[in-house]
Amino acid sequence: MAHQPPLSDQEALVIFSGGQDSGTCLAWALTRFARVRTLGFDYGQRHAVELRCRREVRSAVAALRPEWQERLGPDCLLDISLFRQLADTALTSDMPIQQHDDGIPNTFVPGRNLLFIMHAAAWAYGKGIRHLVLGVCESDSSGYPDCRDDSIKAMQVALNAGMDSHFVLHTPLMWLDKADTWRLAEELGGMALVDVILEQSHTCYEGTRGERHPWGYGCGQCPACRLRAHGYEVYLSRHHQK
Ligand code: ZN
């Protein structure tokens, strides 16, 4: 194999869906790295609204600070429609979203995050990027085992062995609950960033923008909306009591 130049410490790649978590991670990366790129995955989601929100969150976050604007590099959307073949789940078909008895929702594509990370690392390697930033977290028990800290650490070891490289997988939200994630956004970008995430980011599994709730847009009923609404309430009661 031809010898590759070392991966750059200056640049980070944020796995970016345009939701609350990855929007906050984007701001986190923009405060720490000289250059930041974003990478998203189009795996036949039911909702084009997610892809539109993704672009809007990206540009609105960067616009908050001149240095963030300078640091933000290009975006890339990888087509991984093979996900349709790997799993028949609620996010890629017309099945209703339900929670299985084991607590794992049927929006789960087995190992989805591991597949995302694998694709992102292969892409980052080609660009010479060392730092990958992921909005996964263990605290909210979303039921996805591949979001857990041990899974991510094991993945880092596997990537570095398998690609003979020194990737660092950053998970700034790993031990935060959704309320803490709002708080982190406030610390990183003030209430202006909180407002951008409230207004622009998309979390709802149903792909509904619907009415504007205090916590943002969405159906208000699906597990993702309920988690987001609850987190926002707790954040306000912890930090913004009247
Ligand atoms: Zn919803």
Residues whose N, C-alpha, C, O or C-beta is under 5 A from the ligand:
A	BS01	ZN	C204 Y205 E206 G218 C219 G220 Q221 C222 C225
